[in-house]
Amino acid sequence: MSQSTVWQKSSFSGGGDSSDCVEVAAAQGVLRLRESDEPDTVIVATGAGLAALIRHLRP
């Protein structure tokens, strides 16, 4: 993963400077997700794959 990856904090993670949040980055046709307190653990998915996962998890 490139050092130039720009991570953005999810708006659903609450406000402030809390370190407990989900971050997302988009590059090279994939989405990357990570938990801020575990930055070396990254989930990589396509947009369609992530959308399918969210649809499956929603009640």
PDB file of N, CA, C and O in Angstrom:
ATOM      1  N   MET A   1       0.847  -1.175   0.000  1.00  0.00           N
ATOM      2  CA  MET A   1       0.000   0.000   0.000  1.00  0.00           C
ATOM      3  C   MET A   1       0.889   1.234   0.000  1.00  0.00           C
ATOM      4  O   MET A   1       1.865   1.299   0.748  1.00  0.00           O
ATOM      5  N   SER A   2       0.573   2.168  -0.797  1.00  0.00           N
ATOM      6  CA  SER A   2       1.362   3.372  -0.959  1.00  0.00           C
ATOM      7  C   SER A   2       1.275   4.274   0.261  1.00  0.00           C
ATOM      8  O   SER A   2       0.232   4.366   0.907  1.00  0.00           O
ATOM      9  N   GLN A   3       2.384   4.940   0.568  1.00  0.00           N
ATOM     10  CA  GLN A   3       2.397   5.902   1.661  1.00  0.00           C
ATOM     11  C   GLN A   3       1.536   7.115   1.341  1.00  0.00           C
ATOM     12  O   GLN A   3       1.188   7.873   2.247  1.00  0.00           O
ATOM     13  N   SER A   4       1.184   7.318   0.068  1.00  0.00           N
ATOM     14  CA  SER A   4       0.384   8.470  -0.321  1.00  0.00           C
ATOM     15  C   SER A   4      -1.119   8.223  -0.171  1.00  0.00           C
ATOM     16  O   SER A   4      -1.927   9.075  -0.541  1.00  0.00           O
ATOM     17  N   THR A   5      -1.495   7.059   0.369  1.00  0.00           N
ATOM     18  CA  THR A   5      -2.912   6.754   0.582  1.00  0.00           C
ATOM     19  C   THR A   5      -3.497   7.772   1.553  1.00  0.00           C
ATOM     20  O   THR A   5      -2.951   7.998   2.633  1.00  0.00           O
ATOM     21  N   VAL A   6      -4.606   8.380   1.161  1.00  0.00           N
ATOM     22  CA  VAL A   6      -5.254   9.393   1.997  1.00  0.00           C
ATOM     23  C   VAL A   6      -6.439   8.748   2.702  1.00  0.00           C
ATOM     24  O   VAL A   6      -7.402   8.332   2.058  1.00  0.00           O
ATOM     25  N   TRP A   7      -6.364   8.667   4.020  1.00  0.00           N
ATOM     26  CA  TRP A   7      -7.422   8.065   4.824  1.00  0.00           C
ATOM     27  C   TRP A   7      -8.367   9.136   5.311  1.00  0.00           C
ATOM     28  O   TRP A   7      -7.941  10.222   5.705  1.00  0.00           O
ATOM     29  N   GLN A   8      -9.662   8.829   5.282  1.00  0.00           N
ATOM     30  CA  GLN A   8     -10.685   9.754   5.771  1.00  0.00           C
ATOM     31  C   GLN A   8     -11.475   9.073   6.874  1.00  0.00           C
ATOM     32  O   GLN A   8     -11.824   7.897   6.774  1.00  0.00           O
ATOM     33  N   LYS A   9     -11.750   9.824   7.919  1.00  0.00           N
ATOM     34  CA  LYS A   9     -12.523   9.301   9.040  1.00  0.00           C
ATOM     35  C   LYS A   9     -14.000   9.239   8.661  1.00  0.00           C
ATOM     36  O   LYS A   9     -14.543  10.177   8.076  1.00  0.00           O
ATOM     37  N   SER A  10     -14.632   8.136   8.996  1.00  0.00           N
ATOM     38  CA  SER A  10     -16.060   7.983   8.720  1.00  0.00           C
ATOM     39  C   SER A  10     -16.866   8.978   9.529  1.00  0.00           C
ATOM     40  O   SER A  10     -16.569   9.209  10.702  1.00  0.00           O
ATOM     41  N   SER A  11     -17.884   9.570   8.918  1.00  0.00           N
ATOM     42  CA  SER A  11     -18.757  10.508   9.632  1.00  0.00           C
ATOM     43  C   SER A  11     -19.609   9.778  10.662  1.00  0.00           C
ATOM     44  O   SER A  11     -20.170  10.414  11.554  1.00  0.00           O
ATOM     45  N   PHE A  12     -19.715   8.467  10.557  1.00  0.00           N
ATOM     46  CA  PHE A  12     -20.488   7.673  11.519  1.00  0.00           C
ATOM     47  C   PHE A  12     -19.684   7.325  12.762  1.00  0.00           C
ATOM     48  O   PHE A  12     -20.209   6.682  13.671  1.00  0.00           O
ATOM     49  N   SER A  13     -18.425   7.737  12.822  1.00  0.00           N
ATOM     50  CA  SER A  13     -17.561   7.388  13.943  1.00  0.00           C
ATOM     51  C   SER A  13     -17.624   8.406  15.075  1.00  0.00           C
ATOM     52  O   SER A  13     -16.860   8.309  16.035  1.00  0.00           O
ATOM     53  N   GLY A  14     -18.504   9.357  14.976  1.00  0.00           N
ATOM     54  CA  GLY A  14     -18.588  10.379  16.019  1.00  0.00           C
ATOM     55  C   GLY A  14     -17.680  11.541  15.710  1.00  0.00           C
ATOM     56  O   GLY A  14     -16.928  11.524  14.736  1.00  0.00           O
ATOM     57  N   GLY A  15     -17.758  12.533  16.538  1.00  0.00           N
ATOM     58  CA  GLY A  15     -16.968  13.735  16.304  1.00  0.00           C
ATOM     59  C   GLY A  15     -15.723  13.771  17.141  1.00  0.00           C
ATOM     60  O   GLY A  15     -15.368  12.805  17.817  1.00  0.00           O
ATOM     61  N   GLY A  16     -15.078  14.888  17.081  1.00  0.00           N
ATOM     62  CA  GLY A  16     -13.896  15.093  17.900  1.00  0.00           C
ATOM     63  C   GLY A  16     -12.667  14.400  17.372  1.00  0.00           C
ATOM     64  O   GLY A  16     -12.610  13.963  16.223  1.00  0.00           O
ATOM     65  N   ASP A  17     -11.689  14.313  18.243  1.00  0.00           N
ATOM     66  CA  ASP A  17     -10.406  13.719  17.871  1.00  0.00           C
ATOM     67  C   ASP A  17     -10.263  12.295  18.396  1.00  0.00           C
ATOM     68  O   ASP A  17      -9.147  11.807  18.572  1.00  0.00           O
ATOM     69  N   SER A  18     -11.366  11.641  18.641  1.00  0.00           N
ATOM     70  CA  SER A  18     -11.328  10.280  19.157  1.00  0.00           C
ATOM     71  C   SER A  18     -10.538   9.381  18.225  1.00  0.00           C
ATOM     72  O   SER A  18     -10.624   9.509  17.004  1.00  0.00           O
ATOM     73  N   SER A  19      -9.762   8.464  18.810  1.00  0.00           N
ATOM     74  CA  SER A  19      -8.984   7.551  17.986  1.00  0.00           C
ATOM     75  C   SER A  19      -9.780   6.291  17.646  1.00  0.00           C
ATOM     76  O   SER A  19      -9.297   5.445  16.895  1.00  0.00           O
ATOM     77  N   ASP A  20     -10.990   6.156  18.187  1.00  0.00           N
ATOM     78  CA  ASP A  20     -11.835   4.994  17.912  1.00  0.00           C
ATOM     79  C   ASP A  20     -12.748   5.302  16.738  1.00  0.00           C
ATOM     80  O   ASP A  20     -13.864   5.789  16.920  1.00  0.00           O
ATOM     81  N   CYS A  21     -12.269   5.016  15.529  1.00  0.00           N
ATOM     82  CA  CYS A  21     -13.078   5.323  14.357  1.00  0.00           C
ATOM     83  C   CYS A  21     -12.723   4.405  13.200  1.00  0.00           C
ATOM     84  O   CYS A  21     -11.688   3.738  13.197  1.00  0.00           O
ATOM     85  N   VAL A  22     -13.600   4.394  12.238  1.00  0.00           N
ATOM     86  CA  VAL A  22     -13.357   3.667  10.996  1.00  0.00           C
ATOM     87  C   VAL A  22     -12.862   4.675   9.971  1.00  0.00           C
ATOM     88  O   VAL A  22     -13.394   5.780   9.861  1.00  0.00           O
ATOM     89  N   GLU A  23     -11.842   4.282   9.226  1.00  0.00           N
ATOM     90  CA  GLU A  23     -11.291   5.148   8.199  1.00  0.00           C
ATOM     91  C   GLU A  23     -11.400   4.452   6.850  1.00  0.00           C
ATOM     92  O   GLU A  23     -11.354   3.225   6.767  1.00  0.00           O
ATOM     93  N   VAL A  24     -11.544   5.240   5.803  1.00  0.00           N
ATOM     94  CA  VAL A  24     -11.689   4.700   4.456  1.00  0.00           C
ATOM     95  C   VAL A  24     -10.763   5.456   3.505  1.00  0.00           C
ATOM     96  O   VAL A  24     -10.519   6.652   3.662  1.00  0.00           O
ATOM     97  N   ALA A  25     -10.255   4.722   2.515  1.00  0.00           N
ATOM     98  CA  ALA A  25      -9.431   5.320   1.464  1.00  0.00           C
ATOM     99  C   ALA A  25      -9.810   4.653   0.148  1.00  0.00           C
ATOM    100  O   ALA A  25     -10.099   3.457   0.110  1.00  0.00           O
ATOM    101  N   ALA A  26      -9.809   5.420  -0.913  1.00  0.00           N
ATOM    102  CA  ALA A  26     -10.105   4.888  -2.243  1.00  0.00           C
ATOM    103  C   ALA A  26      -8.912   5.162  -3.145  1.00  0.00           C
ATOM    104  O   ALA A  26      -8.440   6.294  -3.255  1.00  0.00           O
ATOM    105  N   ALA A  27      -8.433   4.097  -3.788  1.00  0.00           N
ATOM    106  CA  ALA A  27      -7.305   4.249  -4.714  1.00  0.00           C
ATOM    107  C   ALA A  27      -7.216   3.025  -5.604  1.00  0.00           C
ATOM    108  O   ALA A  27      -7.503   1.912  -5.163  1.00  0.00           O
ATOM    109  N   GLN A  28      -6.831   3.216  -6.818  1.00  0.00           N
ATOM    110  CA  GLN A  28      -6.577   2.146  -7.776  1.00  0.00           C
ATOM    111  C   GLN A  28      -7.781   1.216  -7.940  1.00  0.00           C
ATOM    112  O   GLN A  28      -7.617   0.008  -8.111  1.00  0.00           O
ATOM    113  N   GLY A  29      -8.988   1.780  -7.888  1.00  0.00           N
ATOM    114  CA  GLY A  29     -10.198   1.016  -8.146  1.00  0.00           C
ATOM    115  C   GLY A  29     -10.713   0.177  -6.988  1.00  0.00           C
ATOM    116  O   GLY A  29     -11.646  -0.606  -7.166  1.00  0.00           O
ATOM    117  N   VAL A  30     -10.126   0.325  -5.806  1.00  0.00           N
ATOM    118  CA  VAL A  30     -10.600  -0.426  -4.644  1.00  0.00           C
ATOM    119  C   VAL A  30     -10.791   0.513  -3.453  1.00  0.00           C
ATOM    120  O   VAL A  30     -10.251   1.618  -3.407  1.00  0.00           O
ATOM    121  N   LEU A  31     -11.577   0.030  -2.496  1.00  0.00           N
ATOM    122  CA  LEU A  31     -11.770   0.753  -1.246  1.00  0.00           C
ATOM    123  C   LEU A  31     -10.978   0.041  -0.160  1.00  0.00           C
ATOM    124  O   LEU A  31     -10.897  -1.187  -0.135  1.00  0.00           O
ATOM    125  N   ARG A  32     -10.403   0.822   0.726  1.00  0.00           N
ATOM    126  CA  ARG A  32      -9.674   0.261   1.848  1.00  0.00           C
ATOM    127  C   ARG A  32     -10.327   0.771   3.128  1.00  0.00           C
ATOM    128  O   ARG A  32     -10.624   1.958   3.264  1.00  0.00           O
ATOM    129  N   LEU A  33     -10.543  -0.148   4.058  1.00  0.00           N
ATOM    130  CA  LEU A  33     -11.146   0.206   5.340  1.00  0.00           C
ATOM    131  C   LEU A  33     -10.231  -0.269   6.454  1.00  0.00           C
ATOM    132  O   LEU A  33      -9.609  -1.327   6.360  1.00  0.00           O
ATOM    133  N   ARG A  34     -10.159   0.532   7.510  1.00  0.00           N
ATOM    134  CA  ARG A  34      -9.372   0.132   8.668  1.00  0.00           C
ATOM    135  C   ARG A  34      -9.945   0.759   9.928  1.00  0.00           C
ATOM    136  O   ARG A  34     -10.625   1.784   9.879  1.00  0.00           O
ATOM    137  N   GLU A  35      -9.664   0.142  11.026  1.00  0.00           N
ATOM    138  CA  GLU A  35     -10.013   0.670  12.346  1.00  0.00           C
ATOM    139  C   GLU A  35      -8.826   1.513  12.781  1.00  0.00           C
ATOM    140  O   GLU A  35      -7.682   1.077  12.656  1.00  0.00           O
ATOM    141  N   SER A  36      -9.080   2.710  13.290  1.00  0.00           N
ATOM    142  CA  SER A  36      -7.987   3.622  13.596  1.00  0.00           C
ATOM    143  C   SER A  36      -7.024   3.079  14.639  1.00  0.00           C
ATOM    144  O   SER A  36      -5.841   3.415  14.612  1.00  0.00           O
ATOM    145  N   ASP A  37      -7.503   2.244  15.561  1.00  0.00           N
ATOM    146  CA  ASP A  37      -6.594   1.710  16.579  1.00  0.00           C
ATOM    147  C   ASP A  37      -5.862   0.446  16.109  1.00  0.00           C
ATOM    148  O   ASP A  37      -5.056  -0.108  16.856  1.00  0.00           O
ATOM    149  N   GLU A  38      -6.132  -0.013  14.888  1.00  0.00           N
ATOM    150  CA  GLU A  38      -5.428  -1.141  14.257  1.00  0.00           C
ATOM    151  C   GLU A  38      -5.074  -0.769  12.815  1.00  0.00           C
ATOM    152  O   GLU A  38      -5.550  -1.419  11.885  1.00  0.00           O
ATOM    153  N   PRO A  39      -4.251   0.259  12.612  1.00  0.00           N
ATOM    154  CA  PRO A  39      -4.020   0.772  11.256  1.00  0.00           C
ATOM    155  C   PRO A  39      -3.315  -0.186  10.305  1.00  0.00           C
ATOM    156  O   PRO A  39      -3.343   0.024   9.092  1.00  0.00           O
ATOM    157  N   ASP A  40      -2.685  -1.229  10.827  1.00  0.00           N
ATOM    158  CA  ASP A  40      -2.006  -2.177   9.939  1.00  0.00           C
ATOM    159  C   ASP A  40      -2.938  -3.261   9.420  1.00  0.00           C
ATOM    160  O   ASP A  40      -2.562  -4.023   8.529  1.00  0.00           O
ATOM    161  N   THR A  41      -4.158  -3.341   9.969  1.00  0.00           N
ATOM    162  CA  THR A  41      -5.150  -4.307   9.507  1.00  0.00           C
ATOM    163  C   THR A  41      -6.108  -3.585   8.573  1.00  0.00           C
ATOM    164  O   THR A  41      -6.872  -2.723   9.005  1.00  0.00           O
ATOM    165  N   VAL A  42      -6.067  -3.935   7.294  1.00  0.00           N
ATOM    166  CA  VAL A  42      -6.843  -3.224   6.274  1.00  0.00           C
ATOM    167  C   VAL A  42      -7.701  -4.221   5.501  1.00  0.00           C
ATOM    168  O   VAL A  42      -7.218  -5.269   5.072  1.00  0.00           O
ATOM    169  N   ILE A  43      -8.959  -3.888   5.333  1.00  0.00           N
ATOM    170  CA  ILE A  43      -9.867  -4.670   4.496  1.00  0.00           C
ATOM    171  C   ILE A  43      -9.910  -3.994   3.132  1.00  0.00           C
ATOM    172  O   ILE A  43     -10.121  -2.784   3.045  1.00  0.00           O
ATOM    173  N   VAL A  44      -9.713  -4.759   2.073  1.00  0.00           N
ATOM    174  CA  VAL A  44      -9.729  -4.219   0.716  1.00  0.00           C
ATOM    175  C   VAL A  44     -10.905  -4.840  -0.025  1.00  0.00           C
ATOM    176  O   VAL A  44     -11.089  -6.057  -0.007  1.00  0.00           O
ATOM    177  N   ALA A  45     -11.700  -3.996  -0.676  1.00  0.00           N
ATOM    178  CA  ALA A  45     -12.875  -4.485  -1.406  1.00  0.00           C
ATOM    179  C   ALA A  45     -13.171  -3.558  -2.574  1.00  0.00           C
ATOM    180  O   ALA A  45     -12.781  -2.391  -2.586  1.00  0.00           O
ATOM    181  N   THR A  46     -13.870  -4.112  -3.554  1.00  0.00           N
ATOM    182  CA  THR A  46     -14.390  -3.263  -4.629  1.00  0.00           C
ATOM    183  C   THR A  46     -15.629  -2.555  -4.086  1.00  0.00           C
ATOM    184  O   THR A  46     -16.166  -2.951  -3.052  1.00  0.00           O
ATOM    185  N   GLY A  47     -16.073  -1.539  -4.759  1.00  0.00           N
ATOM    186  CA  GLY A  47     -17.295  -0.845  -4.350  1.00  0.00           C
ATOM    187  C   GLY A  47     -18.495  -1.777  -4.362  1.00  0.00           C
ATOM    188  O   GLY A  47     -19.320  -1.737  -3.450  1.00  0.00           O
ATOM    189  N   ALA A  48     -18.600  -2.619  -5.392  1.00  0.00           N
ATOM    190  CA  ALA A  48     -19.716  -3.560  -5.489  1.00  0.00           C
ATOM    191  C   ALA A  48     -19.658  -4.600  -4.375  1.00  0.00           C
ATOM    192  O   ALA A  48     -20.687  -4.954  -3.799  1.00  0.00           O
ATOM    193  N   GLY A  49     -18.464  -5.085  -4.072  1.00  0.00           N
ATOM    194  CA  GLY A  49     -18.303  -6.066  -3.004  1.00  0.00           C
ATOM    195  C   GLY A  49     -18.664  -5.502  -1.642  1.00  0.00           C
ATOM    196  O   GLY A  49     -19.318  -6.175  -0.846  1.00  0.00           O
ATOM    197  N   LEU A  50     -18.246  -4.276  -1.366  1.00  0.00           N
ATOM    198  CA  LEU A  50     -18.579  -3.639  -0.096  1.00  0.00           C
ATOM    199  C   LEU A  50     -20.073  -3.374   0.003  1.00  0.00           C
ATOM    200  O   LEU A  50     -20.668  -3.571   1.062  1.00  0.00           O
ATOM    201  N   ALA A  51     -20.682  -2.931  -1.081  1.00  0.00           N
ATOM    202  CA  ALA A  51     -22.131  -2.685  -1.088  1.00  0.00           C
ATOM    203  C   ALA A  51     -22.890  -3.987  -0.812  1.00  0.00           C
ATOM    204  O   ALA A  51     -23.872  -3.982  -0.069  1.00  0.00           O
ATOM    205  N   ALA A  52     -22.451  -5.088  -1.395  1.00  0.00           N
ATOM    206  CA  ALA A  52     -23.091  -6.386  -1.154  1.00  0.00           C
ATOM    207  C   ALA A  52     -22.957  -6.801   0.308  1.00  0.00           C
ATOM    208  O   ALA A  52     -23.908  -7.316   0.895  1.00  0.00           O
ATOM    209  N   LEU A  53     -21.798  -6.585   0.892  1.00  0.00           N
ATOM    210  CA  LEU A  53     -21.596  -6.909   2.297  1.00  0.00           C
ATOM    211  C   LEU A  53     -22.521  -6.081   3.188  1.00  0.00           C
ATOM    212  O   LEU A  53     -23.140  -6.619   4.106  1.00  0.00           O
ATOM    213  N   ILE A  54     -22.619  -4.799   2.929  1.00  0.00           N
ATOM    214  CA  ILE A  54     -23.486  -3.928   3.735  1.00  0.00           C
ATOM    215  C   ILE A  54     -24.940  -4.349   3.588  1.00  0.00           C
ATOM    216  O   ILE A  54     -25.668  -4.391   4.579  1.00  0.00           O
ATOM    217  N   ARG A  55     -25.378  -4.661   2.376  1.00  0.00           N
ATOM    218  CA  ARG A  55     -26.757  -5.130   2.183  1.00  0.00           C
ATOM    219  C   ARG A  55     -27.019  -6.410   2.976  1.00  0.00           C
ATOM    220  O   ARG A  55     -28.093  -6.576   3.554  1.00  0.00           O
ATOM    221  N   HIS A  56     -26.059  -7.291   3.000  1.00  0.00           N
ATOM    222  CA  HIS A  56     -26.201  -8.559   3.720  1.00  0.00           C
ATOM    223  C   HIS A  56     -26.260  -8.343   5.232  1.00  0.00           C
ATOM    224  O   HIS A  56     -26.987  -9.050   5.929  1.00  0.00           O
ATOM    225  N   LEU A  57     -25.506  -7.380   5.739  1.00  0.00           N
ATOM    226  CA  LEU A  57     -25.431  -7.146   7.182  1.00  0.00           C
ATOM    227  C   LEU A  57     -26.586  -6.320   7.735  1.00  0.00           C
ATOM    228  O   LEU A  57     -26.909  -6.424   8.918  1.00  0.00           O
ATOM    229  N   ARG A  58     -27.199  -5.519   6.908  1.00  0.00           N
ATOM    230  CA  ARG A  58     -28.308  -4.680   7.382  1.00  0.00           C
ATOM    231  C   ARG A  58     -29.527  -5.542   7.686  1.00  0.00           C
ATOM    232  O   ARG A  58     -29.846  -6.474   6.947  1.00  0.00           O
ATOM    233  N   PRO A  59     -30.207  -5.216   8.790  1.00  0.00           N
ATOM    234  CA  PRO A  59     -31.412  -5.997   9.140  1.00  0.00           C
ATOM    235  C   PRO A  59     -32.558  -5.772   8.171  1.00  0.00           C
ATOM    236  O   PRO A  59     -33.629  -6.356   8.334  1.00  0.00           O
TER     237      PRO A  59
END
